[in-house]
Amino acid sequence: MNTSQSFVRYRWLIFWILAAQYLVVYFHRVSPAVLAPELVIAFKMSGTNLGLLASAYFYPYGIMQAPVGLLSDSWGSRKTITLFALLAAIGTLLFGLSPWFSFAVGSRVLVGLGVSAIFIPTMRLFSVWFKPAEYARISGAFMAIGGLGWFTATIPLAFLTEIFGWRISVIIPGLATIILSILTWFIVADNPAQKRFSSETKERDIPEERHNNLLVNLSVVLKEKYFWPIAIWFIFRGGALFGFFGLWAGPYLIDIYGFSKQIAGNILSMVAFAMIFVSPVMGHLSDKTFMSRKKILVSTSLLNCVCWLIFVLYQEHLTLIVIYINFFLMGITVSSVGTIAIVATRELFPLRIAGTAMGMMNVFPFIGGVLFQPLLGYILDRAGKIHGTYTPSAYRLIIWILFITSVLALISIMFSKETYKKAR
């Protein structure tokens, strides 16, 4: 086997190890929804406490994105991923063994802290091991594996729970994470030179190993004017993804259309399927068809506006098939396209500060979630309930807000910079 073949096989081995790690990230993000009945019984908790337990994952995850980016640049992706994956594994095992509620919350915080350092360090590694013209496709494939993790935490997890109970079903991913962290440490390399593949990347932007001034790197990122249109776009995208699809979309479908929980769940699964099947397509369109990052971001933002407008104009008159299609399209426009925005962020900066840039950018979707989840809930509460459900007028108001913010996201991303030619 020649050097080129060995290089290709090795980098795909890295991809699959880290993709398996990312599958676990999404598994942990979604699994409380399926485990909720068992968790309520196990810890004798209220709905409010269940929400606290589930959200304990998100706060450390969001807070750590910028520090994780800095660590990726200064300490290296391999060390960062391995250490934090071990923390996630410990947190998972402790969660599966939790004797009481506060212990479970603390364990869930540790899980969120651990999995916070998978996405950004991996994206940085991909920018070293894969060509710029391949980067969006690889990132899309990586996101698709995350969607598979979302799916794994639904029907397969429910089946596993029926057989082994929720504790064993949680401990199994913890043990798998330990194995993946060991593989990461012994197999993954921060750059091809460490595995004597320098000749395969001699024309690429591979930074030398050197000390990074973290504050200087962060300053460079925040002073880049083209960073901010993507950041604003991400706030509104995160607001829709976490605020609506991650919380209020289920009640919306049940209260407005009278769907059962099962049908509402099936409709919501369209977001996961969009991640699985369309994320790689987005990467291919960006790399090969349009040869553009900005065209993809602008066109999907326009489509997102149209999707929200359909709900604004025809909220109570849509057929089931149209609702399925609309949720699938919105899954594309709020989730699948996210990697293209991260790719564009990476290409705004030299590789030596890529981790810092992507980590800082990845904070903004969570800012959107933190802002929109209580905002939408406050609007619904202000409108009040009739016979135990929120009114159509209350839901129409939050749909209007999401439509307006989708227009603002479109305007913002139109001021972004095309980075594809720079990557080439």
ZIDA-V826708 format. One record per pair of residues at least 6 apart in sequence whose C-alpha atoms are under 7 Angstrom apart, sorted by the first residue. I is the first residue (numbers start at 1). GAP is how many residues later the second one is. D is the distance in Angstrom with one decimal. If there is no record, write none. Layout:
# ZIDA-V826708
I:GAP:D
I:GAP:D
This chain:
# ZIDA-V826708
4:196:6.9
7:190:6.7
11:118:6.3
14:174:5.7
17:163:6.7
17:167:6.9
18:104:6.8
19:123:5.8
19:126:6.2
21:159:6.8
22:96:6.5
22:97:6.9
22:123:7.0
22:124:5.6
23:122:5.7
23:123:4.7
23:125:6.5
23:126:4.2
24:125:6.1
25:90:5.7
26:120:5.6
26:123:5.0
26:124:5.2
27:122:4.9
27:123:5.4
27:125:6.5
27:126:5.0
30:120:6.1
30:123:6.0
31:122:4.9
31:123:6.9
32:22:6.0
34:120:6.2
34:124:6.4
35:131:6.7
38:128:6.8
43:57:5.9
43:58:5.5
53:52:5.3
56:49:6.3
56:52:5.8
56:53:5.1
57:51:5.6
57:52:5.2
57:54:6.5
57:55:4.2
58:54:6.2
60:49:6.5
60:52:5.6
60:53:5.1
61:51:5.1
61:52:5.5
61:55:4.6
62:301:5.7
62:304:5.7
64:52:6.3
65:51:6.6
65:294:4.8
65:295:6.2
65:297:6.1
65:298:5.7
66:290:6.4
66:293:4.5
66:294:4.4
66:297:6.7
68:49:5.8
68:291:6.4
69:51:6.3
69:52:6.8
69:286:4.2
69:287:4.1
69:288:7.0
69:289:6.6
69:290:4.3
69:291:6.9
70:144:6.2
70:285:6.2
70:286:4.7
71:9:6.7
72:8:6.4
72:49:5.4
72:283:5.5
73:279:6.3
73:280:6.0
73:282:5.4
73:283:6.6
74:137:6.2
74:138:5.3
76:114:6.4
77:44:4.8
77:45:6.9
77:48:6.7
77:113:6.1
78:106:6.7
78:107:6.4
78:110:6.3
78:111:6.4
78:112:6.0
80:37:6.7
81:36:5.8
81:37:5.7
81:40:6.8
82:99:5.0
82:102:6.1
82:103:6.0
84:30:4.3
84:31:6.6
84:33:6.0
85:29:5.4
85:30:6.2
85:92:6.6
85:96:5.8
86:92:6.1
86:95:6.3
87:23:6.6
87:24:6.9
87:27:4.9
88:22:6.2
88:23:4.3
88:25:6.9
88:26:4.0
88:27:5.8
89:85:4.6
89:86:6.8
89:88:5.5
89:89:5.9
91:16:4.7
91:17:6.4
91:19:4.9
91:20:4.8
92:15:6.8
92:19:6.0
92:78:6.7
92:79:6.4
92:82:5.1
93:78:5.2
93:81:5.5
94:13:5.8
95:9:5.2
95:12:5.1
95:13:6.5
96:71:4.6
96:72:6.8
96:74:5.4
96:75:5.5
97:70:6.8
98:6:5.3
120:235:6.3
120:238:6.3
120:239:5.8
121:234:6.4
124:230:6.3
124:231:5.7
125:65:6.4
127:8:6.5
128:63:6.1
128:78:6.3
129:62:6.7
129:63:6.7
132:291:5.5
132:292:6.2
133:154:5.8
133:291:6.4
134:153:6.6
136:147:4.4
136:150:6.7
136:151:6.2
136:204:6.3
136:207:6.3
137:143:5.7
137:146:3.8
137:147:5.2
137:150:6.8
139:144:7.0
139:200:6.1
140:139:4.5
140:140:4.1
140:142:6.6
140:143:5.1
140:199:6.3
141:138:6.4
141:139:4.7
143:132:6.6
143:136:6.2
144:131:5.2
144:132:3.9
144:133:6.5
144:135:5.6
144:136:6.7
145:131:6.5
147:125:5.2
147:126:6.8
147:128:5.0
147:129:4.8
148:128:6.0
150:122:6.3
151:121:6.6
160:9:6.1
161:8:5.8
192:6:5.7
205:146:6.6
206:145:7.0
207:144:6.6
207:145:5.6
217:136:6.1
217:139:6.9
218:138:6.5
221:136:5.8
226:190:5.6
226:191:6.1
227:118:6.8
229:183:5.0
229:184:5.4
229:186:6.1
229:187:5.5
230:111:6.8
230:183:6.0
230:186:6.6
231:130:6.1
231:133:6.0
232:177:6.9
232:180:6.6
233:176:4.6
233:179:6.1
233:180:6.1
234:130:5.7
234:131:5.0
235:129:5.1
235:130:4.9
235:132:6.1
235:133:4.3
236:132:5.9
236:169:6.1
236:170:6.8
236:173:6.2
237:97:5.5
237:128:6.5
238:127:3.9
238:128:6.0
238:130:4.7
238:131:5.3
239:126:6.9
239:129:4.0
239:130:4.5
239:132:6.9
239:133:5.0
240:162:6.8
241:93:6.2
242:127:4.9
243:126:5.3
243:129:5.0
243:130:4.2
250:14:5.9
252:143:7.0
253:6:6.2
253:11:6.0
254:6:6.3
254:7:6.9
254:10:6.7
255:134:6.2
255:135:6.9
256:60:7.0
256:136:6.2
267:57:5.6
267:60:6.9
270:57:6.0
270:58:4.8
270:61:6.6
271:56:6.6
271:57:5.7
271:60:4.1
274:54:5.9
274:57:5.4
274:58:5.4
274:62:6.4
275:57:6.8
275:60:6.4
275:61:4.9
278:54:6.8
278:58:6.3
279:57:4.6
279:58:6.6
282:55:6.5
283:57:7.0
286:6:5.2
286:7:5.7
286:10:6.5
291:129:6.6
292:126:6.8
292:128:5.3
293:47:6.3
293:51:6.3
293:125:6.2
293:126:6.6
293:127:6.1
294:123:6.9
294:124:5.3
297:116:7.0
298:112:6.4
298:115:6.3
298:116:6.3
300:33:5.3
301:32:6.4
301:109:5.2
302:108:6.4
304:26:6.0
304:29:5.7
304:102:6.7
305:98:6.1
305:101:5.5
305:102:6.1
307:19:6.1
307:23:6.7
308:91:7.0
308:95:5.2
309:94:6.3
312:84:6.7
312:87:6.3
312:88:6.3
342:16:6.3
344:75:5.9
345:12:6.7
345:13:6.3
346:8:5.5
346:11:6.5
346:12:6.1
347:72:5.8
347:76:6.0
348:71:6.5
376:22:6.2
380:10:6.7
380:14:5.6
383:11:5.7
384:6:6.3
385:6:6.2
